Amino acid sequence: MIPLSTSTISTETIMAVEGLRKSYGEAQILDGIDFTVNKGEFVCIVGPSGSGKTTLLRCIAGLQAPTEGKTMFEGVEVTEPPAKLAVVFQDYSRSLLPWMTVQENVMLPIEGRFPKEELAERVKKALVSVGLAGKGKLYPWQMSGGMQQRAAIARGLAYNPDVLLMDEPFAAVDAQTRVELEDLVLRLRDEYNTTVLFVTHDIDEAVYLADRVLVLSGAPTSVTENIETLLPNPRNQIETKRLERYSEVRARVMGLIQAAKSHASI
Amino acid sequence: MRTLFKDMGLLLWLPITILLAWWFGSANSTSIYFPPLELILETFARDWLGPRFVTDALPSIGKFLVGFGIAAAGGVFLGMLIGLSRRLNAALDPLIQFLRAIPPPAILPIALLLFGIGASMNIAVIALGAIWPALLNTIDGVRALDLQVIDMTKSYRLSPAKRIFKVLLPAASPQIFAGLRVTLQMSIILIVVSEMFASTSGIGFYVLNSQQLFAVPETWAGTIVLGLLGYVATLVFVLIERRVLAWHRGMYNSLEKA
């Protein structure tokens, strides 16, 4: 019997995507996306490559206006990037600024918004949380890819968001580093009590991390399935992946993705 | 220590060899066009290590620095504005392409008409003639800003001041410095040419005036002064560039290793 507790997740909606459509001229990318995210929830959006994941993410983040529909963030319609939303981008080597040290990068968004001491405290706390204590004076290019993505996550955390939006954050790191970073994100979610919306093309990653997996179809994209993983917390790379329920959800998502791909290629 | 000597040796052997060859080769020269190096250096010391340094060299250096400063600051500032606005860029591009195609010394006659003989004319010629590399490189550098960096600045709601001074300018700085280096070289050329063209003092004036008076050692000595001025200016620029772009070299080297 699998314990069904998904524990502390409330039923309070923090984000709602309603009838989101996006087209560039004739080409329709997003075809009516609908979903909600509850406070404290870890939601993974998984879709085949070319399914408009990045477009969806940019619309949700307020970086791009949808053609139709809207995103509500904490009850307010998103028309510009919300203040309580932090984005961790896919390509850390481009989103971290190479002319600044790691701690300057982490401090950049919040500089001037808090007194100096609080600023230093926040930066330090974020760096400690991601396992980069004492590395703040290094430049990003002096660190490995995994460490750079940790720094980018620290920047998001120091911003103190209610929602952390992550765009394929571990796509560029090696498998072992990826495993470490997955567990890091799960731990940080509890530590900072944030809601996480995590976009990925990796099915294992999505199932392992998520409370709920949203599966996208191929373009024009919609949400084909909304699956609660119902896996016990805390997760464990070995034990969780041994569970029957894990294989079940994984197979389900895999099937949907393959169907979406073959549909798209017709 | 040994490698330091080796490096210095590698750097200096050719200039020293040339100087020695010049010194001994010209020692007994009776040609009025190629006076002995000893005589040239004596003239150099007499004219340029004395009061003339204050009356002629310093004003030239001052005008050069002010002109370069205006060209550099103006080029970077306008380049930022134009680079940030697609419309402004489209509207101004033909004009910029035309103006920068004018050979800089060709603006001398008009500058002389407008400003007369004096420091303001020299400065105007440098500012107008040497601004283009700084301007064009800044426009390119600003426009080449990575889309993901732009997304980052927006999603973290960075203030306009932070966007410009902490993101945009540093991101464009390698290209800006490449432009400034050319602007610097053009400024040196233009201070000399404008002083030769119409001036009553300055190093450029001294060289041309000496030549017209058939004072050959003075002509040579003045040319050496100009060479030294250009050399020192470039050296100072490179030192500043190295400091400001230290991150860029570091990143480049780390990529090469990987």
Interface residues (C-beta under 8 A of the other chain):
Chain A: R58 A61 G62 L63 P81 A83 L85 A86 V87 F89 D91 R94 S95 L97 P98 W99 M100 L108 P109 E111 G112 Y139 W141 Q142 R155 Y159
Chain B: D146 Q148 V149 D151 M152 K154 S155 Y156 R157 L158 S159 K162 K166 V167 P170 A171 S173 W247 H248 G250 M251 S254 L255
